[in-house]
Amino acid sequence: MRLLFPLDPDGPQLVRGGKKYELKGRGDREAFVVDDTTGHGTVLAAFSQTAFRLDKFATNGHWNYSALDDQSVRADPEAGLMGLIQRMRDSDVHFDYDVAIYTAAPPARYVGWVEPYPWGGWWAPGYGAYWYGPRVGVGLRFGRPFFGPGRWHR
């Protein structure tokens, strides 16, 4: 398990609505990279009007991953991560969340032309140089539902 935001437990937690944020890791690198060829994972984003209490998960200004380690996250990722968020808030503080589940798999082998792949790659027999490889995109959205009443009937 890894926390993506804030980068450090004493870092700013405030984000403003109506803006897009790109999470970066140390050295301005990507905060989230899937480097396994097979497997799956879960990303949970939680937000609240009140800052989360992160001090019990920190040591010397850095994340204490042994304090964050919980077997329940491995058994049921969403429930385990929700339990962790419950421990990060005061009991009377309401929060909302969104969950994205991703799967990494080796590229499939096809015969004939296949273009374009939904994740941004192109492939054709004999033109392996045009294959950009599998990519994982995780999108989390808060606010109005993307689909449903009001979206198409304005």
N, C-alpha and C positions, 0 to 999 in steps of 0.2 A: 504494500500500500504506500501511496505517496500523496502528499498534499500539494496541490498546484497553486493555491492562492489562499492567503498571502504567502509570499516567498519565505518570509520569516515570521514566527509567531508574534513578534512585536511590530510587524509591518502594518501599514494602513489597510483597513478592511473596507473602507468606504468606496462604493461604486455608485455612479449616478445612472438613473434610468434614461432610456432613449439614446444611449451611446453603445457602440461596440467596443469591446475590450479584447485585446490579444494578450494572452498570458505568456510571459517569457520566463525562462529559467535564468540561472546565473550565467553571466557572460553574454547576455542577450540571446541565448540559445532557446530552442523550443522547450516549452514546459512539459509537453506530452509527446512521447515518441513510442510507437509500438515497434519493437525490433525483433519480436518472435515471428516465426513463419506460421505457427498454428497456435490457437488458444483463443481465449475470450477475456473480457474484462468489463468493468463497470465504472462509469464516471458519475459522481453525484455532486450537484451544485446546490448549496443551501444559501438562502438569504433571509435577512431579518431587518427590521427597523432599528434593532439594538445590536451592538457589536457582540460577537461571540467571545466567550471567556476561554482564551487559549493558553493561559499561564500554566495550567496543570499539565500541559503537553509540551512544555518547553524546558530546556536546560541551557543556561548561559546564552540566551537569545536565539537558540536554534531549536528546530523540532526534535523532540525526544521520541524517536520512532518506536522504542520499546514501550513507551507509555501509550502509543497509538495502536500497537499490535493487539489484535483481538481475533481469536479463532473463529468467532461468529461471522466475521467478514468473509472468511474463506468458505464457510458452509452456506451462507445466504448473503451475498454481497449487499443487496439493497437493504435488507433488515439490519445487517451488521453496521453498515455505514450510517443508517438512521439512528442506531443506538449510540454511535460515536457522536453524532450531531447533538443528540439529547444530552450527552455529558458535557458538551461545549456551551450550553446555554443555561441561563437562569430558568428556573421552573416555570415562571410566569411569562416568559418571552415566547411569542409566536414566531414561527419561521415557515417559509415555503421552500420547495425544492423541486428539482427536475433530475431525472436519471436518464443516462444514455448507456446502452449496452453495445459493445463492439465485438466483432469476431475477426480474427486474423486467420487466413488460410492461404496455402500455396496457390499460385495461379493455375487455373484450369488449362488443359490442353485441348485445342480445337483444331478441326481441319477446315480450311477455307478462310475466307475473309471475315473478320469480326471487327467492327468499328462503330462508334467509339465505345470503350468500356465506360461504365458510369463513374469510375473513380479517376478517369483522366488518362488512361493508357490506350495505345493503339497496338494492334498485333495483326500481322499477316504472315503466312508461310514464307520463309526465306528472308523476311525483313525484321529479324529479331532486334535490330538496333532501334526500332521504333517503339519497343515495349518499355514503358516507364515504370513498371513494377506495381505491385499492389499498394494502395494507399488507404489509410483509415481517416475518416473525417468524423468528428463528434460534434454535434450541434445541440446546444441546450437553449431553450427558449422560455422566457417568463412573460407573463402578461396575458393578453387576449389569445384565445385559441387561434391557431393558424387557419384551420378549416372550421366550418360550421356556420351557424346563422350569423349574418352580418358581414361575413367575408365576401360572399358572392352576391348577396342581395342588398345592395346599397341604394 
